[in-house]
Amino acid sequence: MPIINRIAEFREEMAEWRRHIHAHPETAFEEHRTADFVAAKLTDFGIAIDRGLARTGVVGTLKGNHGDGPAIGLRADMDALDIEEKGDHAHISTNPGKMHACGHDGHTTMLLGAARYLAETRNFAGTVHFIFQPAEEHAGGGREMVADGLFDKFPCDTVWGMHNFPGQDLGTFEVCAGPAMAAADTLEIWVRGKGTHAAFPHEGQDVIVAASQLVTALQTVTSRTMDPLEAVVCSITQMHAGETYNIIPDDIVLRGTVRTFKPALQELAEATIKRIGAGIATMFDITVDVGYTRGYPATINDTVESAYAARIAADVVGPENVKTDPNPKMGAEDFSYMLNERPGCYIWIGNGPGIGGCYLHNAHYDFNDDATPYGASYWARLVETRLAKG
């Protein structure tokens, strides 16, 4: 069954919604205007709304026309990123230093499109909760919604998420059965020694050399500590030290990230990094303090619900356009907190090649409006099939 005709009819309206949201990006827990827009649309559709979970979250609740049944939760993220947009389209960001560089404007729009259609038809038995989540980027809005009682106030038997991906063909879906997105931990490592004049290095303890050795040694966390068949990433992304060319500084800070899919590998990575840090400290007679902070947990799809999601996606785009064995992605997603509470599935929708082939979190990125009818139709078919009457 292809794109739903009724959804195709208001495709241009969805594009207008999406571009409005894109032009007014808001970052973590500041999504007041976006939440107002979402709440107004849901109200116009005749859907009951609740506001305030995780500060700026919005939840719409709709009951079908065919009596009681299960409850299903559909989640879209609303927040933007702290990036200065460099595109030249008409709906470019009007908020300096902020932009929708990850397609959350499209995610919100697709769920609104499904909500409009389902409110018009109500051809299902049971309840659907439309979950519009703030602060997916870095701030853990999904965690906050769960902590604020999301599933107590809005009981759901299952919960479902979706993310666009540029480089994945338009009109396609991909779904992993099991691990889909990695856990994301952060590193902050302080290397402290004794600064000195650069012309007299023997008078101090050179933290630059020590930190350089540490970065090199940390490459063995994955290459020589982990099973080669396991997916683990340890990346140092920042080094900050010194103020002038002729002084060896007292200290240097390194920051980075660790990505894993299994708690045991998180523990092994943390222990290994601390052991390597201690070894470098001894080697150079300096101090190395390793800060290791657990971030978003891994996003693990329920295998049964993954098969169900693939079936629904195939109804929309055809089975030949649904990939069920993609590699998991090492990016992270706070929908994981919801999946830790309820079974469900997180699916990827194709966004086409992207402007200039750019990827997510790029200053030139823009969500492809042609994807919205596919995503909205997927959501609608999921509800109507999962909550089919009798």
Secondary structure, 3 states (H helix, E strand, C coil): CCCCHHHHHCHHHHHHHHHHHHHCCCCCCCCHHHHHHHHHHHHHHCCEEEECCCCCCEEEEEECCCCCCCEEEEEEECCCECCCCCCCCCCCCCCCCCECCCCHHHHHHHHHHHHHHHHHHCCCCCEEEEEEECCCCCCCHHHHHHHCCHHHHCCCCEEEEEEEECCCCCCCEECCCCEEECEEEEEEEEEECECEECCCHHHCECHHHHHHHHHHHHCHHHHHHCCCCCCCEEEEEEEEECCCCCEECCEEEEEEEEEECCHHHHHHHHHHHHHHHHHHHHHHCCEEEEEEECCCCCEECCHHHHHHHHHHHHHHHCHHHEECCCCCECCCCCCHHHHCCCCEEEEEEECCCCHHHCCCCCCCCCCCHHHHHHHHHHHHHHHHHHCCCC
